[in-house]
Amino acid sequence: HSSPHTFVVPLCHEFIVVDRTTSKLQSAHQAMVAFLRFLFTLSTTLLPFAYTFAADIQMPPRPPSIVLTIAGSDSGGGAGIQADLKAIHTISEGKCHGCSAITCLTAQNSCGVTSLHSPPVEFLRSQLLAVEEDLYPSAVKIGMLGTKELADEVGSWLRKLKENGDKRAPFVVCDPVMITTSGHKLVDDTAKVAMIEKVFPYADLVTPNKFEAEELLGKTLCTPQDVEDGARAILAMGPRAVIIKGGHSLLEGNNKVVESEETNASVGYAQDYLLLSDESAAEGKPVKDKARLCDGSRGVWIRNDRYDSAHTHGTGCTLSSAIASAWAMGQRERDAVGSAKGGENIGALCAMRLVDACCVAKAYVNAGIARGVQLGKGPGPVVHTGFPDSYKNFPTIELSASSTSMSSFPAMQSYHSAKSSSSSAPALGRILPIVDTVEWIEQLVSTPGIEDVQLRFKDTTDYDVILDRIKRSSALCQSAGVRLWINDYWKAAIEAGGCFGIHLGQEDLASCVDAGGLDLIRDAGLAFGVSTHSYSELCAALGVHPSYISLGPVFSTQSKDVKFDPQGLETVRQWRSLIPPTIPLIAIGGIGNADVAKVVRGAGAECSAVIGAVTKADDVKKAVADLNAAME
């Protein structure tokens, strides 16, 4: 303060003195203009850096989501309530809090169960009411219901919650524990019927293993087609979705199965079949009238390599609890975004719906099996790790359960890997400009530092016009030695010839697959890139073995109508760890200048897809040089 009547406002390294006594309007106007310019600079240049420093800002803590497990107790600590609570707390990394209601007490260790006791139904009712009144759950996992009376009680409680309009009904995962891993029945037929009639109609997902599915269906599952048909039959029993777990191969427990390519695939892989009702699949779907490969209403096979390990005790309990917790994490974020609760606005987490939760939970269980060790005389339990962070355990969504291998598209390597690699695979450029006209293609191919360019336009559906634009762009790129990627129009790109690769979004990927396009693209020798926005979309992209995978929008963007929230830098880091290092990662969305590109590179992206950073630049050559330097 220079005097009691004036104050100094520092704005963008300039100082404006405002006289309080005379209230000079011109000075006030100048101050306001400068301040607005300052805010605009922050919003367009510095806002992305907020993701880097967000962790250092002390926000009021958000309470975790409540996840209730209704199941039996395992005195050996490997399954049941004990496994459930460990899964709830570890996969969510503090974002979920586990509560429990005990349905039965077991005396067991790693060698087996020696005794079982079911508390009175009244005591189970008291537990449920106690939790409901004070710790209302976001999600519920249901495990062993050993008697008809217990199943009736849980069914009545679920019906009350589902029909209560005052609060949102919890998401319900039912693990129909009926048969041990060795094939021994744990519940009688009256309990099974009560579970089907009283619990299934209020379940958002049921998770039987092979033996339990066969018990529910009264038939043996011998082939992948049997599994798919069985899932449809179980869905008709009332739940909104079913996943038949693939921990047991189709050859186990069945001497009648003939070995074939189909059944052998279930030996080499642990693959679960997930089927959703149309109503369930529509929740959170970005484009309502267009399908994706990861849409559960199509039925999806979620695959991991099978570990040759006996230490798998508690995998079923762990998977169902992990699914419930992952879904609750997503709902927690959706509830907080745009509210006063301080949501992190992370796109992939906000998009955590049922298929995503199943993919994440499968990765979690797979990591636990990989680390399993023997603790007693019998098989050891699955180990409880954290939220998935390695491509080695992350699953794929496969086009068919019978496929044992799929030819990859032409491999690419990142610019950075190529420096020390002996691979002959072409190196993806550090930036991928995306433009919508042939004129921009012509300008960019003569710009130093441009190695790849993508043509994306939406202003016409006339095939002849599309084909002409691609042909002209292809000729320009070929003459300049620049690789041309075509967005969406894969048929025209194949016909035009001379293109280097195709890029598809998730909806266009599904329609391409349905039309047999992947084989045509592969036969044409074209490279292939896929967009991703969520965990299930990432699994689907990994399942087609692309040349690169993109993630977006990293930051807010106005370049197109985006159906997903911004991902942030943490999701970029996570994607890089979940994608094999041999597949380059491209970041897209809101990368408006070199400073932002540098931050994205620091998070793990090897290439930045840019639009306005190039097309709106005053000096295109300088902008390209700066962007390349930032992505070094």
C-alpha positions, 0 to 999 in steps of 0.5 A: 500500500502506497497510501491509505487511498490507493492500492497496487494490483499486480497483474501479469507482471504489470502494476496498476495503481487505483486511486480510491479517492477519485475512483478513476474509471479509466484505471478501473477499466484497465484493471478489469481488462487486464484481470480478465486477460489474466484469467483467460491466460490461466484457463488456456495455458495453466489450467492443465497444470492443476492436475499436477499439483492437485495432490498438494492441495489440502481439500476436505476429505470425502467420505468413502463409499459404504460397501456391505458384504453379506456372507459367511465367516472363514476362520482361515481368513482366505475367503468369505467375509475376511476376503471380502473386507480385504478386497473392499479396502485394498482395491479401492485404496481408501475410497470404500469402507467395508461393513459386514453381516454374517450369515454363517460361521465356519471352522476351516483352514487351508485344508477344508471345512470342519464345522459350520454354524448358521446364526438365527435369522433374527440376528441377521436381520438385526445386522442388516438393519443396524447397517442400513440405519447408520451406514447406508450402503452404495453397494452390497455383495452377497455370498453364502446363504446356506438356508432357505430362511436366510435367503428369504430374509436377504431377499425381503431386505433387498426388496425393501431397499429397491422399492424405497424411493427415498434413497437410491437402491444399492448396487447388488452383486450376488455370488451364489456360493453353492458348490466348493472348488472340489465340486461338493454342494454347500446348500440344499435345493430349498436354499437354491430355489429361495435364492433364485426366487427371492434374491436374483430379482434384486441382483444387479449381477450374479457371479456363478462359477462353472459348477454353480452355473451348472447347478443353477441350470441343471445341465453341463457346460461343455462348450463356449456356446453352452456358456453363452446360452447358459448366461442367457438362461440365468439372466432370464431368472431375474438378475440384470446381469450375469458373469459365468466365471472361467476359473475352471476350464470346460474340461474340469469335472466333466469326462464327457467333454471332447478336447477341441480348439474351443475347450483348449482355449478355456485351459490356456486362458481364464475367461469369464463370460459377461452378459447384461440386460439391455436396461443395465447395458444402457446405463452410462453408455456414451452413444445410446444408439451405437454399440461398442465391443465392450457393451455387455448386452452383446455378451463379452468374453473377458480374458486373462492368461491362466496361472498354473497355481493352486493358491486360489482360495477365495477368488470367487469371494474376492472377485464379487467384492472387488466388482461391488467396490469398483462400481461403488468407486465410480458412483462415488465419483459421479456423485461428487463431480459438479457438486460441493463434495470436491470430485476429482473429475477423472473421466475413467473413474466417472465412467466406471460402470458394470463392465468396467468394474468387472474388468478391473476386478478381474485384473485385481484377482489375477494379480492376487493369484500371481502372488499367491503362496502357501500358508498352511498345509493346503492351497493358499489364498489369493493375495489382496493387492491394490488397484490394478497397475500392471499390463501383465494382469490387465484383461482383454475383451475378446471377439470370441472365446474360441480364439487362441491367437489373433494376428496383430496389426503392423507394430509401431514403436514410440519415438523414444523407444526407437532410440535404443531399439533394434526393432525395424518397426516404424517409429510413431512421431512425437505429435499427431496433428489432426486436420479436416481438409486436404489443404491442411494436409498439403501445408503440414506435409511440407512442415519440418518435423511432421512424420504422421498426420490424421485426416478427420472430417465429418461434413459429408457422407458422400462416399465419392467425396470421401474417397476423393479427399483421401486419394488426394491426401494420400498422394500428398503424404506419399510424395512427402514421406509422411504417414497418413492416418484416416479417421473412421473411413476404413473402407475408403482408405483401403480402396484409395490405397497409399494410406498408412493406417486407420484410426477408429473410435469405439463405436466405429470399431464395433461396426467395423468388427461386425462388417468383417473390417478388421480382417480387411484392414489387416489384409491391406497391411494398414496400421490400426489405432483405437481410441479409449476413454474407460477401462472396458474400452481399454480391454476391448482395444487390447483385444484387437492388438492395435498398433497404438492406443489413444486416451482422451480427452486428457483435458477439456476440449471444444474440438468435438462433442466428447461424451466423457469427462476429462481424464487428467494426468493421473489417468495418463500415467495409469494407462501407460502402466496398463498398456504393454510397453510395446504399444505406443500411447497417444494422449489427445484432448486439450493439448493446446500448446507445447507447455501442456504437451510437455506435462503430458509427456511427463505423465507417460504419453509418447505422442500428443494428438493436437488440433488447435495447437497447430491449426490455430497457431500464428506460426505453424512451423514454430508451433510444430518445432515447439511441440516436438521439443516438448515431447522429446 
